[in-house]
């Protein structure tokens, strides 16, 4: 009867930790607050506007070099790979300078929200080890920053993490709904 407790304490004190099943780096969960400017209609943008959706977020210059384009492409592909669940995911690009993206980029990555975020509180909330531009971030449906993918991420591994998050959040939602009835 005490064996599981003894085993857990033994593993804890010997610092035996199971390997993580996720590809992305889990971050300290924190709400993203602040605002920026939505480029499509010059309205104020707040993360809470996307409440109820998972968000893939990239930070980069409006010039959008090859690495930037690759992140936008990966975000689009990871969303597409979710098939019927893809509508539960939004894509956001926080533009961290005063450069306007080429209209061809807007067309190529249609559906991505282009947000002018230079000097914004929202941009200041995004953690980075070397550069915010190195990562694709994941925001949960209640606007909490919770994960980031490494620089030059593997989109198939990203897709697996997102699929797992969508599945778990759907189960939690279903269990919460069942509890109310």
DRENPA-3360 file (N, C-alpha, C; in nm, 2 decimals, always signed):
BEGIN
1 = XXXXXXXX = +0.08/-0.12/+0.00/+0.00/+0.00/+0.00/+0.09/+0.13/+0.00 ~ +0.20/+0.12/+0.07/+0.29/+0.24/+0.07/+0.39/+0.24/-0.04 ~ +0.40/+0.13/-0.11/+0.50/+0.11/-0.22/+0.50/+0.23/-0.32 ~ +0.38/+0.27/-0.37/+0.38/+0.38/-0.47/+0.44/+0.51/-0.41 ~ +0.40/+0.54/-0.29/+0.45/+0.66/-0.22/+0.60/+0.65/-0.21 ~ +0.65/+0.54/-0.16/+0.79/+0.52/-0.14/+0.87/+0.53/-0.27 ~ +0.81/+0.47/-0.37/+0.87/+0.48/-0.51/+0.88/+0.62/-0.56 ~ +0.77/+0.69/-0.54/+0.77/+0.83/-0.59/+0.87/+0.92/-0.52;
9 = XXXXXXXX = +0.88/+0.90/-0.39/+0.98/+0.98/-0.31/+1.12/+0.94/-0.35 ~ +1.15/+0.81/-0.37/+1.28/+0.76/-0.41/+1.32/+0.83/-0.55 ~ +1.23/+0.82/-0.64/+1.25/+0.88/-0.77/+1.28/+1.03/-0.76 ~ +1.20/+1.10/-0.68/+1.21/+1.24/-0.66/+1.35/+1.28/-0.61 ~ +1.39/+1.21/-0.50/+1.52/+1.24/-0.43/+1.64/+1.20/-0.51 ~ +1.62/+1.10/-0.60/+1.73/+1.06/-0.69/+1.73/+1.14/-0.81 ~ +1.63/+1.23/-0.82/+1.62/+1.32/-0.94/+1.60/+1.24/-1.07 ~ +1.52/+1.14/-1.06/+1.48/+1.06/-1.18/+1.36/+1.13/-1.24;
17 = XXXXXXXX = +1.37/+1.18/-1.36/+1.26/+1.25/-1.42/+1.22/+1.18/-1.55 ~ +1.10/+1.16/-1.58/+1.06/+1.10/-1.71/+1.09/+1.20/-1.82 ~ +1.13/+1.15/-1.94/+1.15/+1.24/-2.05/+1.02/+1.30/-2.09 ~ +1.03/+1.42/-2.14/+0.91/+1.49/-2.18/+0.85/+1.43/-2.31 ~ +0.72/+1.43/-2.33/+0.66/+1.38/-2.45/+0.64/+1.49/-2.55 ~ +0.66/+1.62/-2.51/+0.63/+1.73/-2.60/+0.76/+1.77/-2.67 ~ +0.75/+1.83/-2.79/+0.86/+1.88/-2.86/+0.89/+2.02/-2.82 ~ +0.78/+2.10/-2.81/+0.80/+2.24/-2.77/+0.84/+2.25/-2.63;
25 = XXXXXXXX = +0.90/+2.37/-2.60/+0.95/+2.40/-2.46/+0.83/+2.46/-2.38 ~ +0.79/+2.39/-2.27/+0.69/+2.45/-2.19/+0.74/+2.57/-2.12 ~ +0.67/+2.68/-2.12/+0.70/+2.80/-2.05/+0.62/+2.82/-1.93 ~ +0.66/+2.91/-1.84/+0.58/+2.94/-1.73/+0.45/+3.00/-1.78 ~ +0.34/+2.95/-1.75/+0.21/+2.99/-1.81/+0.18/+3.13/-1.75 ~ +0.16/+3.23/-1.85/+0.12/+3.36/-1.80/+0.03/+3.42/-1.91 ~ -0.07/+3.50/-1.86/-0.16/+3.57/-1.96/-0.08/+3.67/-2.04 ~ -0.11/+3.68/-2.17/-0.06/+3.79/-2.25/-0.15/+3.91/-2.25;
33 = XXXXXXXX = -0.10/+4.01/-2.19/-0.18/+4.14/-2.18/-0.11/+4.24/-2.27 ~ -0.18/+4.36/-2.28/-0.13/+4.46/-2.36/-0.20/+4.46/-2.50 ~ -0.17/+4.56/-2.58/-0.23/+4.56/-2.71/-0.13/+4.61/-2.81 ~ -0.17/+4.60/-2.94/-0.09/+4.64/-3.05/-0.19/+4.68/-3.16 ~ -0.15/+4.70/-3.28/-0.24/+4.75/-3.39/-0.25/+4.65/-3.50 ~ -0.38/+4.61/-3.53/-0.41/+4.52/-3.63/-0.39/+4.59/-3.77 ~ -0.30/+4.54/-3.85/-0.27/+4.61/-3.98/-0.38/+4.61/-4.08 ~ -0.46/+4.51/-4.08/-0.57/+4.49/-4.18/-0.67/+4.61/-4.17;
41 = XXXXXXXX = -0.70/+4.65/-4.05/-0.81/+4.75/-4.04/-0.77/+4.87/-3.94 ~ -0.65/+4.87/-3.90/-0.60/+4.98/-3.80/-0.68/+4.98/-3.67 ~ -0.72/+4.87/-3.62/-0.79/+4.86/-3.50/-0.70/+4.81/-3.39 ~ -0.73/+4.84/-3.26/-0.65/+4.79/-3.15/-0.67/+4.63/-3.15 ~ -0.56/+4.57/-3.13/-0.56/+4.42/-3.12/-0.51/+4.38/-2.98 ~ -0.59/+4.29/-2.92/-0.56/+4.23/-2.79/-0.57/+4.08/-2.80 ~ -0.49/+4.00/-2.73/-0.49/+3.86/-2.74/-0.63/+3.81/-2.70 ~ -0.69/+3.87/-2.61/-0.82/+3.82/-2.56/-0.93/+3.82/-2.67;
49 = XXXXXXXX = -0.90/+3.89/-2.78/-1.00/+3.88/-2.90/-1.00/+3.74/-2.96 ~ -0.89/+3.66/-2.93/-0.89/+3.53/-2.99/-0.92/+3.42/-2.89 ~ -0.99/+3.47/-2.78/-1.02/+3.38/-2.67/-1.10/+3.26/-2.73 ~ -1.07/+3.14/-2.68/-1.14/+3.02/-2.73/-1.06/+2.95/-2.84 ~ -0.96/+3.01/-2.89/-0.87/+2.96/-3.00/-0.73/+2.93/-2.95 ~ -0.67/+2.83/-3.00/-0.52/+2.82/-2.98/-0.46/+2.91/-3.08 ~ -0.35/+2.97/-3.04/-0.28/+3.06/-3.13/-0.13/+3.02/-3.15 ~ -0.09/+3.02/-3.28/+0.05/+3.01/-3.32/+0.10/+3.15/-3.35;
57 = XXXXXXXX = +0.20/+3.19/-3.28/+0.25/+3.33/-3.29/+0.39/+3.34/-3.32 ~ +0.42/+3.43/-3.42/+0.56/+3.45/-3.46/+0.59/+3.60/-3.44 ~ +0.71/+3.63/-3.41/+0.76/+3.77/-3.39/+0.87/+3.79/-3.50 ~ +0.86/+3.90/-3.58/+0.96/+3.92/-3.68/+0.95/+4.06/-3.74 ~ +1.04/+4.09/-3.82/+1.05/+4.22/-3.89/+0.94/+4.22/-4.00 ~ +0.89/+4.33/-4.04/+0.80/+4.34/-4.15/+0.87/+4.31/-4.28 ~ +1.01/+4.32/-4.28/+1.08/+4.29/-4.40/+1.07/+4.14/-4.44 ~ +1.05/+4.06/-4.33/+1.03/+3.92/-4.35/+1.13/+3.85/-4.43;
65 = XXXXXXXX = +1.25/+3.82/-4.38/+1.35/+3.74/-4.45/+1.31/+3.60/-4.46 ~ +1.40/+3.51/-4.51/+1.37/+3.37/-4.53/+1.33/+3.30/-4.41 ~ +1.39/+3.32/-4.30/+1.35/+3.25/-4.17/+1.21/+3.29/-4.13 ~ +1.18/+3.42/-4.15/+1.04/+3.47/-4.11/+0.94/+3.40/-4.20 ~ +0.97/+3.39/-4.33/+0.87/+3.33/-4.42/+0.86/+3.18/-4.39 ~ +0.97/+3.12/-4.35/+0.96/+2.98/-4.31/+0.87/+2.96/-4.19 ~ +0.88/+3.04/-4.09/+0.80/+3.03/-3.97/+0.65/+3.05/-4.01 ~ +0.62/+3.15/-4.09/+0.48/+3.17/-4.13/+0.43/+3.05/-4.21;
73 = XXXXXXXX = +0.52/+2.99/-4.29/+0.48/+2.87/-4.37/+0.45/+2.76/-4.28 ~ +0.54/+2.74/-4.18/+0.52/+2.63/-4.08/+0.39/+2.64/-4.00 ~ +0.37/+2.77/-3.96/+0.24/+2.79/-3.89/+0.12/+2.76/-3.97 ~ +0.12/+2.79/-4.10/+0.01/+2.76/-4.19/+0.00/+2.61/-4.21 ~ +0.11/+2.54/-4.23/+0.11/+2.40/-4.25/+0.07/+2.32/-4.13 ~ +0.12/+2.36/-4.01/+0.08/+2.29/-3.89/-0.07/+2.31/-3.86 ~ -0.12/+2.42/-3.89/-0.27/+2.45/-3.88/-0.34/+2.35/-3.98 ~ -0.30/+2.35/-4.10/-0.36/+2.27/-4.20/-0.36/+2.12/-4.17;
81 = XXXXXXXX = -0.25/+2.08/-4.11/-0.23/+1.94/-4.07/-0.33/+1.89/-3.97 ~ -0.40/+1.98/-3.90/-0.50/+1.95/-3.80/-0.63/+1.91/-3.86 ~ -0.64/+1.92/-3.99/-0.77/+1.88/-4.06/-0.89/+1.94/-4.00 ~ -0.98/+1.86/-3.95/-1.11/+1.91/-3.90/-1.10/+2.01/-3.78 ~ -0.99/+2.00/-3.71/-0.96/+2.08/-3.59/-0.89/+2.21/-3.63 ~ -0.86/+2.23/-3.75/-0.78/+2.35/-3.79/-0.85/+2.48/-3.75 ~ -0.98/+2.49/-3.75/-1.05/+2.61/-3.72/-1.04/+2.65/-3.58 ~ -0.98/+2.56/-3.49/-0.96/+2.60/-3.35/-0.83/+2.67/-3.33;
89 = XXXXXXXX = -0.75/+2.70/-3.45/-0.62/+2.76/-3.44/-0.62/+2.89/-3.52 ~ -0.56/+2.99/-3.46/-0.54/+3.12/-3.53/-0.39/+3.13/-3.54 ~ -0.35/+3.21/-3.64/-0.21/+3.25/-3.66/-0.19/+3.40/-3.65 ~ -0.08/+3.44/-3.58/-0.06/+3.58/-3.55/+0.09/+3.61/-3.58 ~ +0.11/+3.71/-3.65/+0.25/+3.76/-3.67/+0.26/+3.90/-3.60 ~ +0.34/+3.90/-3.50/+0.37/+4.03/-3.43/+0.49/+4.09/-3.51 ~ +0.47/+4.21/-3.57/+0.57/+4.28/-3.65/+0.64/+4.37/-3.55 ~ +0.77/+4.35/-3.52/+0.84/+4.42/-3.42/+0.92/+4.54/-3.46;
97 = XXXXXXXX = +0.89/+4.59/-3.58/+0.95/+4.71/-3.63/+0.85/+4.79/-3.71 ~ +0.90/+4.90/-3.77/+0.81/+4.99/-3.85/+0.80/+4.95/-4.00 ~ +0.86/+4.83/-4.04/+0.86/+4.79/-4.18/+0.72/+4.73/-4.21 ~ +0.67/+4.78/-4.33/+0.54/+4.72/-4.38/+0.57/+4.60/-4.46 ~ +0.50/+4.49/-4.43/+0.52/+4.36/-4.51/+0.48/+4.38/-4.66 ~ +0.55/+4.32/-4.74/+0.52/+4.31/-4.88/+0.38/+4.26/-4.90 ~ +0.30/+4.32/-4.99/+0.16/+4.27/-5.01/+0.16/+4.12/-5.06 ~ +0.27/+4.08/-5.12/+0.28/+3.94/-5.17/+0.28/+3.85/-5.05;
105 = XXXXXXXX = +0.34/+3.89/-4.94/+0.34/+3.80/-4.82/+0.20/+3.80/-4.76 ~ +0.13/+3.91/-4.76/+0.00/+3.91/-4.70/-0.09/+3.81/-4.78 ~ -0.07/+3.81/-4.91/-0.15/+3.72/-5.00/-0.11/+3.57/-4.98 ~ +0.02/+3.55/-4.97/+0.07/+3.41/-4.95/+0.03/+3.35/-4.82 ~ +0.02/+3.43/-4.71/-0.01/+3.38/-4.58/-0.15/+3.44/-4.53 ~ -0.24/+3.44/-4.63/-0.37/+3.49/-4.60/-0.43/+3.41/-4.48 ~ -0.50/+3.48/-4.39/-0.55/+3.41/-4.27/-0.47/+3.44/-4.15 ~ -0.34/+3.48/-4.17/-0.25/+3.52/-4.06/-0.28/+3.66/-4.03;
113 = XXXXXXXX = -0.29/+3.69/-3.90/-0.32/+3.83/-3.85/-0.18/+3.90/-3.84 ~ -0.17/+4.01/-3.91/-0.05/+4.09/-3.92/-0.07/+4.20/-3.81 ~ +0.01/+4.20/-3.71/-0.01/+4.29/-3.60/+0.12/+4.38/-3.58 ~ +0.10/+4.51/-3.59/+0.21/+4.60/-3.56/+0.23/+4.61/-3.41 ~ +0.35/+4.56/-3.37/+0.37/+4.55/-3.22/+0.49/+4.63/-3.17 ~ +0.56/+4.70/-3.26/+0.68/+4.77/-3.21/+0.65/+4.85/-3.09 ~ +0.73/+4.84/-2.99/+0.73/+4.91/-2.86/+0.60/+4.88/-2.78 ~ +0.52/+4.78/-2.82/+0.39/+4.75/-2.75/+0.42/+4.67/-2.62;
121 = XXXXXXXX = +0.32/+4.68/-2.53/+0.32/+4.60/-2.41/+0.31/+4.45/-2.44 ~ +0.23/+4.42/-2.55/+0.21/+4.28/-2.59/+0.35/+4.22/-2.63 ~ +0.43/+4.29/-2.71/+0.56/+4.24/-2.75/+0.65/+4.22/-2.63 ~ +0.64/+4.31/-2.54/+0.73/+4.30/-2.42/+0.70/+4.18/-2.34 ~ +0.58/+4.12/-2.35/+0.54/+4.00/-2.27/+0.60/+3.87/-2.32 ~ +0.66/+3.87/-2.44/+0.71/+3.75/-2.51/+0.85/+3.72/-2.47 ~ +0.88/+3.61/-2.40/+1.01/+3.58/-2.35/+1.10/+3.52/-2.46 ~ +1.23/+3.54/-2.45/+1.32/+3.48/-2.55/+1.45/+3.45/-2.48;
129 = XXXXXXXX = +1.52/+3.35/-2.52/+1.65/+3.33/-2.47/+1.75/+3.42/-2.55 ~ +1.76/+3.41/-2.68/+1.84/+3.50/-2.75/+1.76/+3.61/-2.83 ~ +1.66/+3.56/-2.90/+1.58/+3.66/-2.98/+1.43/+3.60/-2.99 ~ +1.34/+3.69/-2.97/+1.20/+3.66/-2.99/+1.17/+3.60/-3.13 ~ +1.25/+3.64/-3.22/+1.24/+3.60/-3.36/+1.28/+3.46/-3.39 ~ +1.34/+3.39/-3.29/+1.39/+3.26/-3.30/+1.27/+3.15/-3.29 ~ +1.16/+3.19/-3.24/+1.06/+3.09/-3.20/+0.93/+3.11/-3.26 ~ +0.85/+3.00/-3.26/+0.70/+3.01/-3.28/+0.65/+2.98/-3.15;
137 = XXXXXXXX = +0.56/+3.06/-3.10/+0.50/+3.05/-2.97/+0.36/+2.99/-2.97 ~ +0.31/+2.93/-2.87/+0.18/+2.88/-2.86/+0.11/+2.95/-2.74 ~ -0.01/+3.00/-2.77/-0.10/+3.06/-2.67/-0.22/+2.98/-2.66 ~ -0.27/+2.95/-2.54/-0.38/+2.87/-2.51/-0.51/+2.94/-2.53 ~ -0.63/+2.88/-2.53/-0.76/+2.94/-2.56/-0.80/+3.05/-2.46 ~ -0.73/+3.06/-2.35/-0.76/+3.17/-2.25/-0.65/+3.28/-2.25 ~ -0.58/+3.28/-2.36/-0.48/+3.39/-2.38/-0.35/+3.38/-2.30 ~ -0.32/+3.26/-2.25/-0.20/+3.23/-2.18/-0.09/+3.19/-2.27;
145 = XXXXXXXX = +0.03/+3.25/-2.26/+0.15/+3.20/-2.33/+0.19/+3.08/-2.26 ~ +0.21/+2.96/-2.33/+0.25/+2.84/-2.26/+0.36/+2.76/-2.32 ~ +0.40/+2.78/-2.44/+0.49/+2.70/-2.51/+0.56/+2.78/-2.62 ~ +0.69/+2.73/-2.65/+0.75/+2.79/-2.77/+0.83/+2.67/-2.83 ~ +0.84/+2.68/-2.97/+0.91/+2.58/-3.04/+1.05/+2.64/-3.07 ~ +1.15/+2.55/-3.09/+1.29/+2.59/-3.11/+1.31/+2.66/-3.24 ~ +1.42/+2.73/-3.25/+1.46/+2.79/-3.38/+1.47/+2.68/-3.48 ~ +1.43/+2.70/-3.60/+1.43/+2.60/-3.71/+1.36/+2.48/-3.67;
153 = XXXXXXXX = +1.24/+2.49/-3.62/+1.16/+2.38/-3.57/+1.12/+2.28/-3.68 ~ +1.09/+2.16/-3.64/+1.05/+2.06/-3.72/+0.89/+2.06/-3.73 ~ +0.83/+2.10/-3.84/+0.69/+2.12/-3.84/+0.61/+1.99/-3.81 ~ +0.66/+1.87/-3.84/+0.59/+1.75/-3.81/+0.58/+1.73/-3.66 ~ +0.69/+1.76/-3.59/+0.69/+1.75/-3.44/+0.60/+1.86/-3.38 ~ +0.60/+1.98/-3.44/+0.51/+2.08/-3.40/+0.37/+2.04/-3.41 ~ +0.33/+1.98/-3.52/+0.20/+1.94/-3.55/+0.15/+1.83/-3.45 ~ +0.24/+1.74/-3.41/+0.21/+1.64/-3.31/+0.17/+1.71/-3.18;
161 = XXXXXXXX = +0.25/+1.81/-3.13/+0.23/+1.88/-3.01/+0.09/+1.95/-3.02 ~ +0.06/+2.01/-3.13/-0.06/+2.09/-3.14/-0.18/+1.99/-3.14 ~ -0.16/+1.88/-3.21/-0.27/+1.78/-3.21/-0.30/+1.73/-3.07 ~ -0.20/+1.70/-2.99/-0.21/+1.66/-2.85/-0.28/+1.77/-2.77 ~ -0.24/+1.89/-2.79/-0.31/+2.00/-2.71/-0.45/+2.01/-2.75 ~ -0.48/+2.00/-2.88/-0.62/+2.01/-2.92/-0.71/+1.90/-2.86 ~ -0.65/+1.78/-2.86/-0.72/+1.66/-2.81/-0.75/+1.68/-2.66 ~ -0.64/+1.71/-2.59/-0.66/+1.73/-2.44/-0.75/+1.84/-2.41;
169 = XXXXXXXX = -0.75/+1.95/-2.48/-0.84/+2.06/-2.45/-0.98/+2.03/-2.48 ~ -1.00/+1.95/-2.58/-1.13/+1.90/-2.62/-1.19/+1.81/-2.51 ~ -1.10/+1.72/-2.46/-1.15/+1.63/-2.35/-1.18/+1.71/-2.23 ~ -1.10/+1.81/-2.19/-1.13/+1.89/-2.07/-1.26/+1.96/-2.09 ~ -1.28/+2.02/-2.21/-1.40/+2.09/-2.24/-1.52/+1.99/-2.22 ~ -1.51/+1.87/-2.28/-1.62/+1.78/-2.28/-1.65/+1.74/-2.13 ~ -1.54/+1.72/-2.05/-1.56/+1.68/-1.91/-1.62/+1.79/-1.83 ~ -1.59/+1.91/-1.86/-1.65/+2.03/-1.80/-1.79/+2.04/-1.83;
177 = XXXXX = -1.83/+2.01/-1.96/-1.97/+2.02/-2.00/-2.05/+1.91/-1.93 ~ -1.99/+1.79/-1.93/-2.06/+1.67/-1.87/-2.08/+1.70/-1.72 ~ -1.99/+1.77/-1.65/-2.01/+1.79/-1.51/-2.12/+1.89/-1.48 ~ -2.16/+1.97/-1.58/-2.26/+2.07/-1.56/-2.40/+2.00/-1.57 ~ -2.41/+1.89/-1.64/-2.54/+1.82/-1.66/-2.57/+1.73/-1.55;
% end
